C-alpha cells in the first residue's frame, strides 16, 4: 500500500534534483523564488519519504505536548466525562443515556499491521458539550459539536483502562469481555532470542486472532449486535 505513496514521491524528488542539477550546471536565471521552488521540489518529497520509511524521533517536549492534548476520561454517579484539550471542551454522557456498549477490535494490514481498539457507546440521547471560556481561535471559528447517538472511545484515551470498572460500578453489570486484547497476538508461532553486548533481544512471531471483531459489553435491552446496529445506523461520533 505504501508503494502508491513512495513511488510518486520518489519520482517528484528525482525530477526536482534533475531540475536543480540543470539549473546549477546550465546557469539558469530563475531568481530567488525559482531556486526556492526547485529546492522544495527536490527535498520536500525526500523528507516525507524519510518519515515514511524510518519515522521521525519525538523529543521529550513533543511527547509531553502529545500527552497534554490526549483525551481524558473520568466518571462519577452521574455519567462519563471526556475532556478534549485539543478542542477546548468536555463531553458528558449520562449513565441513563447509555443503551449499549460494544468493544471493537480491528486489524488493518498493508505494509504493516495496525490495531484499532476501543469501546463504542450507543446512546438514547445526545451527549452534551461544555466549552472552555478561553478557546484557541480555530476552535472558536469551528465551534459546532458532533451530532449523533454513537461515540467511540479509543484505547489511547487516558483512563480507558478504568472503563470496565466504571461499567461494573455505575451500571451494575459484570464485564465478561476482555477489552484489552490485541488481535495481532492470537497464536505464538516462534520465538527467537539474540544476545548482544548491551543486552538480550527477544523477537516473537504471532498469528493474528481471526475471532470476533466486535463484542457486546453491555446492553440495557439485551439486544443482539444486529439489533443494536440497526437501531443506531448512521449515527457515529468519533472521540
C-alpha positions as CSV (number, residue, x, y, z in Angstrom):
1,X,0.0,0.0,0.0
2,X,2.8,2.4,0.9
3,X,4.3,1.8,-2.6
4,X,1.5,4.0,-4.0
5,X,2.8,6.8,-1.8
6,X,6.5,6.2,-2.0
7,X,6.7,5.8,-5.8
8,X,5.2,9.2,-6.7
9,X,7.3,11.0,-4.0
10,X,10.5,9.3,-5.4
11,X,9.6,10.4,-8.9
12,X,8.9,14.0,-7.8
13,X,12.2,14.1,-5.9
14,X,14.2,12.8,-8.8
15,X,12.6,15.4,-11.1
16,X,13.4,18.1,-8.5
17,X,17.1,17.0,-8.3
18,X,17.3,16.9,-12.1
19,X,16.0,20.4,-12.3
20,X,18.4,21.5,-9.6
21,X,21.3,19.9,-11.4
22,X,20.5,21.6,-14.7
23,X,19.8,24.9,-13.0
24,X,23.3,24.9,-11.5
25,X,25.3,23.5,-14.4
26,X,23.4,25.5,-17.1
27,X,23.4,28.7,-15.0
28,X,19.6,29.2,-15.3
29,X,18.4,32.7,-14.3
30,X,15.5,31.6,-12.1
31,X,15.7,34.2,-9.4
32,X,15.3,33.6,-5.6
33,X,11.8,32.3,-5.9
34,X,12.8,29.9,-8.6
35,X,15.6,28.5,-6.5
36,X,13.3,28.0,-3.5
37,X,10.7,26.3,-5.7
38,X,13.2,23.9,-7.3
39,X,14.8,23.1,-3.9
40,X,11.4,22.4,-2.3
41,X,10.5,20.2,-5.3
42,X,13.7,18.1,-4.7
43,X,14.0,18.0,-0.9
44,X,10.4,18.1,0.4
45,X,9.4,14.7,-1.1
46,X,12.7,13.3,0.2
47,X,11.8,14.5,3.7
48,X,8.4,12.8,3.6
49,X,10.0,9.6,2.3
50,X,12.4,9.6,5.2
51,X,9.5,9.9,7.6
52,X,7.5,7.1,6.0
53,X,10.4,4.7,5.8
54,X,12.3,5.5,9.0
55,X,10.0,7.6,11.1
56,X,10.8,10.8,13.0
57,X,12.2,10.9,16.5
58,X,9.9,12.5,19.1
59,X,11.6,14.7,21.7
60,X,10.6,14.7,25.4
61,X,9.0,18.1,24.9
62,X,6.9,16.9,22.0
63,X,5.9,13.8,23.9
64,X,4.8,15.9,26.8
65,X,2.7,18.0,24.4
66,X,1.2,14.9,22.9
67,X,0.2,13.7,26.4
68,X,-1.3,17.1,27.2
69,X,-3.7,17.1,24.2
70,X,-4.8,13.4,24.6
71,X,-8.5,12.9,25.5
72,X,-9.0,12.1,29.2
73,X,-11.9,10.1,30.6
74,X,-13.4,10.1,34.1
75,X,-16.7,9.1,35.7
76,X,-19.0,9.6,38.7
77,X,-22.5,8.6,39.6
78,X,-23.9,11.0,37.0
79,X,-22.1,9.7,34.0
80,X,-18.9,9.8,31.9
81,X,-16.8,12.8,31.3
82,X,-14.4,13.1,28.3
83,X,-12.0,16.1,28.4
84,X,-10.9,17.1,24.9
85,X,-7.9,19.5,25.3
86,X,-7.4,19.7,21.6
87,X,-10.9,21.1,21.1
88,X,-11.1,23.1,24.4
89,X,-14.2,21.3,25.5
90,X,-15.6,18.5,27.6
91,X,-18.2,15.8,26.6
92,X,-20.7,14.5,29.2
93,X,-22.6,11.2,28.8
94,X,-25.2,10.3,31.4
95,X,-25.4,6.7,32.5
96,X,-29.2,6.7,31.8
97,X,-28.5,7.5,28.1
98,X,-26.2,4.5,27.6
99,X,-28.2,2.0,25.7
100,X,-25.4,-0.4,24.8
101,X,-21.6,-0.6,24.9
102,X,-19.7,-2.6,22.3
103,X,-16.0,-3.5,22.3
104,X,-14.4,-3.2,18.8
105,X,-11.0,-4.7,17.9
106,X,-9.9,-4.4,14.2
107,X,-6.7,-5.3,12.4
108,X,-5.8,-3.2,9.5
109,X,-3.0,-4.6,7.3
110,X,-1.0,-3.0,4.5
111,X,2.8,-2.9,4.6
112,X,2.5,-3.0,8.3
113,X,-0.2,-4.2,10.7
114,X,-2.1,-1.8,12.9
115,X,-4.7,-2.4,15.6
116,X,-7.7,-0.2,16.3
117,X,-9.4,-1.0,19.6
118,X,-11.8,0.8,21.8
119,X,-15.4,0.9,23.2
120,X,-18.4,2.2,21.3
121,X,-21.2,3.8,23.3
122,X,-24.7,3.7,21.9
123,X,-26.8,6.4,23.4
124,X,-30.6,7.1,23.6
125,X,-29.9,10.8,23.9
126,X,-27.3,13.2,22.7
127,X,-24.2,13.9,24.7
128,X,-23.7,17.4,26.0
129,X,-20.6,19.6,25.5
130,X,-19.2,22.3,27.7
131,X,-16.7,24.7,26.1
132,X,-13.8,26.4,27.9
133,X,-14.0,30.2,28.4
134,X,-10.6,30.7,26.7
135,X,-10.5,28.8,23.4
136,X,-8.0,28.6,20.6
137,X,-9.1,30.9,17.8
138,X,-9.6,27.9,15.4
139,X,-11.9,26.2,17.9
140,X,-13.9,29.4,18.2
141,X,-14.2,29.5,14.4
142,X,-15.3,25.9,14.1
143,X,-17.3,25.6,17.3
144,X,-20.1,23.2,16.3
145,X,-20.4,20.0,18.2
146,X,-20.8,16.5,16.7
147,X,-24.3,15.3,16.4
148,X,-25.0,11.6,16.8
149,X,-26.1,8.9,19.2
150,X,-22.9,6.8,18.9
151,X,-19.5,7.6,20.3
152,X,-16.2,5.7,20.0
153,X,-13.7,5.9,22.9
154,X,-10.3,4.6,21.7
155,X,-7.9,2.7,23.8
156,X,-5.5,5.7,23.5
157,X,-7.8,7.8,25.7
158,X,-6.5,8.4,29.2
159,X,-8.5,6.4,31.7
160,X,-9.6,3.8,29.1
161,X,-8.2,1.0,31.3
162,X,-10.6,2.0,34.0
163,X,-13.8,1.8,31.9
164,X,-14.7,-1.9,32.8
165,X,-14.5,-1.0,36.5
166,X,-16.7,2.1,35.8
167,X,-19.3,0.0,34.0
168,X,-19.4,-2.5,36.8
169,X,-19.7,0.2,39.4
170,X,-22.2,2.5,37.8
171,X,-24.2,0.2,35.5
172,X,-24.2,-2.7,37.9
173,X,-23.1,-5.4,35.4
174,X,-20.1,-7.7,35.2
175,X,-17.8,-7.1,32.3
176,X,-17.1,-10.5,30.8
177,X,-15.4,-9.2,27.6
178,X,-11.6,-8.6,27.7
179,X,-11.3,-5.0,26.5
180,X,-7.5,-5.1,26.3
181,X,-6.7,-8.0,24.0
182,X,-4.5,-7.4,20.9
183,X,-5.9,-9.5,18.0
184,X,-2.4,-9.3,16.4
185,X,-1.3,-11.8,19.0
186,X,-3.5,-14.8,18.6
187,X,-1.2,-17.8,18.4
188,X,2.6,-17.6,19.1
189,X,4.4,-19.2,16.1
190,X,8.0,-18.8,17.1
191,X,10.4,-17.0,19.5
192,X,14.0,-16.0,18.7
193,X,16.4,-14.6,21.2
194,X,19.5,-12.6,20.3
195,X,22.3,-11.8,22.7
196,X,24.3,-8.6,22.4
197,X,26.9,-6.9,24.5
198,X,24.5,-4.5,26.0
199,X,21.6,-6.9,26.5
200,X,19.2,-9.5,25.1
201,X,16.5,-9.1,22.5
202,X,13.6,-11.5,22.0
203,X,11.6,-11.5,18.8
204,X,8.2,-13.1,18.7
205,X,6.1,-14.0,15.7
206,X,2.4,-14.3,16.1
207,X,-0.5,-15.5,14.1
208,X,-3.4,-13.0,14.3
209,X,-6.6,-13.9,16.0
210,X,-9.4,-14.2,13.5
211,X,-12.2,-14.3,16.1
212,X,-15.0,-11.8,16.6
213,X,-14.0,-8.2,16.0
214,X,-17.0,-6.8,18.0
215,X,-18.4,-8.0,21.3
216,X,-21.3,-6.7,23.4
217,X,-20.1,-5.4,26.8
218,X,-23.4,-4.0,27.9
219,X,-27.0,-3.9,26.5
220,X,-29.8,-2.3,28.5
221,X,-32.5,-4.1,26.5
222,X,-30.5,-7.3,25.9
223,X,-30.3,-6.6,22.2
224,X,-28.2,-8.6,19.7
225,X,-25.4,-6.9,17.8
226,X,-27.5,-6.7,14.6
227,X,-30.4,-5.1,16.5
228,X,-28.1,-2.5,18.1
229,X,-26.5,-1.6,14.8
230,X,-29.9,-1.4,13.1
231,X,-31.3,0.9,15.8
232,X,-28.3,3.3,15.6
233,X,-27.5,3.2,11.9
234,X,-25.8,6.3,10.5
235,X,-25.2,7.8,14.0
236,X,-21.5,7.8,14.9
237,X,-19.2,10.2,16.7
238,X,-15.5,9.6,16.9
239,X,-13.8,10.5,20.1
